[in-house]
Amino acid sequence: WISVNCADYNHCGSSDYNTQTAWSPSQAVSTYLDSATLDTRSPSAELDTVLFQGYEPSGTSVEFQFAASNGTSGPWNYTGPDGTPATYWLPLAPGMPLSLSHAYLGFRYFRYRVFLVGTNETSTVRVDSVTVNWSP
């Protein structure tokens, strides 16, 4: 228990009990959502682009990873541009399509994982819809 009110003990002595504090998160606040399994109906489909609609204020980001498979039960290994789970596809802004650079070719089924990243709890990023285009 800390008192910063001189009235609590009827004296302040030589201190004026001024206090100052500051806090900010040491890392980004992040959450993600996995899509349902999507069926291209083609065993040789290629994912072309992804875009999202929503709100992405300064200091936040919307990031994607994709997993592709020829079976509905996977395996579902989510990856980014370099083919590893350590990287993420980063659209420039809501409504701007991002090319997936032929990274997912020859699979019938896919899923995406969308990450919402902020710098603190007051940085609100929102995704209203996701559109993924593919070629058969």
C-alpha positions in Angstrom: 0.0 0.0 0.0 1.3 3.4 -1.0 -0.2 6.7 0.1 0.3 9.8 -2.0 -2.1 11.9 0.1 -0.7 13.9 3.1 -4.1 13.8 4.7 -3.8 10.0 5.3 -1.3 10.6 8.1 -1.8 14.3 8.8 1.7 15.3 7.8 3.9 15.3 4.8 7.3 16.0 6.4 9.7 17.3 3.8 8.2 15.4 0.8 5.5 16.7 -1.5 4.6 13.1 -2.5 4.7 13.9 -6.2 4.8 10.7 -8.3 5.3 10.1 -12.0 5.1 6.8 -13.9 5.0 5.7 -17.5 4.4 2.3 -19.2 4.4 1.1 -22.7 4.4 -2.5 -24.0 7.8 -4.0 -24.8 6.5 -5.9 -27.8 3.6 -5.9 -30.3 0.2 -7.0 -29.2 -1.0 -9.7 -31.7 -3.7 -12.2 -32.4 -4.6 -14.4 -35.4 -7.5 -16.2 -37.0 -7.4 -19.3 -39.3 -9.8 -19.6 -42.2 -11.9 -22.6 -43.0 -10.5 -25.0 -45.6 -11.1 -23.5 -49.1 -11.6 -25.7 -52.1 -10.4 -24.4 -55.5 -11.9 -27.4 -57.3 -8.7 -27.7 -59.3 -5.8 -30.0 -58.4 -3.4 -27.6 -60.1 -4.6 -24.3 -58.7 -2.3 -21.4 -58.0 -3.0 -18.7 -55.4 -2.5 -15.3 -57.1 -3.4 -12.4 -54.8 -4.8 -11.6 -51.3 -6.5 -8.4 -50.2 -8.4 -7.4 -47.2 -11.0 -4.7 -46.3 -10.9 -3.1 -42.9 -9.0 -0.5 -40.8 -5.3 -0.4 -40.4 -4.1 2.7 -38.5 -0.5 3.8 -38.2 1.5 1.5 -36.0 -0.5 -1.6 -36.8 -0.4 -4.3 -39.5 -2.4 -7.0 -41.1 -0.2 -10.0 -42.0 -1.0 -13.3 -43.8 0.4 -16.8 -44.0 -1.0 -19.6 -46.2 -1.1 -23.3 -46.1 -1.9 -25.5 -49.1 -2.6 -29.2 -49.4 -4.1 -31.8 -51.8 -6.2 -33.3 -49.0 -8.9 -31.7 -46.9 -7.2 -32.9 -43.7 -3.9 -31.2 -44.5 -1.1 -31.1 -43.5 -1.6 -27.4 -42.8 1.8 -25.8 -42.6 1.4 -22.0 -42.6 4.2 -20.1 -44.4 5.1 -16.7 -45.7 7.0 -15.4 -48.8 10.2 -17.4 -48.1 8.3 -20.7 -47.6 8.9 -20.8 -43.8 6.6 -20.0 -40.8 9.0 -17.1 -39.8 7.8 -14.7 -42.5 4.5 -13.0 -43.4 2.7 -11.6 -46.4 2.2 -7.9 -45.8 -0.4 -6.1 -47.9 0.3 -2.3 -48.2 -3.2 -1.2 -47.1 -6.8 -2.3 -47.0 -8.2 -2.8 -50.5 -4.8 -3.2 -52.2 -4.1 -6.7 -53.7 -0.8 -8.3 -52.8 0.7 -10.7 -55.3 1.5 -14.1 -53.8 4.4 -14.6 -56.3 3.6 -18.1 -57.4 4.4 -19.4 -53.9 1.4 -21.8 -53.7 1.0 -23.7 -57.0 -0.4 -27.2 -57.6 -2.7 -27.6 -54.6 -6.5 -28.0 -54.5 -7.1 -26.9 -50.9 -5.8 -24.0 -48.9 -6.2 -22.0 -45.7 -5.0 -18.6 -44.7 -4.0 -17.3 -41.3 -4.5 -13.6 -40.8 -2.6 -11.8 -38.0 -3.7 -8.5 -36.5 -0.8 -6.7 -35.0 -0.8 -3.5 -32.9 1.7 -1.7 -30.8 -0.5 -1.5 -27.7 -4.1 -2.2 -26.6 -5.4 1.1 -28.0 -4.1 0.4 -31.5 -7.3 -1.1 -33.1 -6.8 -2.9 -36.3 -9.8 -4.5 -38.0 -10.3 -6.9 -40.9 -13.9 -7.0 -42.3 -13.2 -9.3 -45.2 -10.5 -11.2 -47.0 -10.4 -12.0 -50.7 -8.0 -14.6 -52.2 -7.8 -14.9 -55.9 -6.5 -18.1 -57.6 -6.1 -19.5 -61.1 -7.2 -23.1 -62.0 
